[in-house]
Amino acid sequence: MLEALFGTKNRELVLQFILVFEEGYAREIARFFDVTLPSIQNQLEKLEQGGVLISKMSGKTRRYFFNPRYAFLNELTALLDKSREFYDPKTKQMLTLQRKRPRRVEKPL
């Protein structure tokens, strides 16, 4: 959808993933979208160098987040939210927030 603006489809997918799940690491994103790991790593590195993302080491894993100091963060998230409306139903469903672990049995809804 936004390939012309972001340069590659993978860069758009990385941004969408981090917007929906608030954080992510390279292998997780690559598996989620079924794309190659090096292509995701390259996009994460470029986005971090550009100041859009920041990373933090968690053990041996580098986790990526949106940089809260990025000047156009609000505009970028609004653009990504709007573009998600035009995705095909399969991709749109994939990008709806999914639980990372099961809900506790006794927990009220």
Secondary structure, 3 states (H helix, E strand, C coil): CCHHHHCCHHHHHHHHHHHHHCCECHHHHHHHHCCCHHHHHHHHHHHHHCCCEEEEEECCEEEEEECCCCCCHHHHHHHHHHHHCCCCHHHHHHCCCCCCCCCCCCCCC
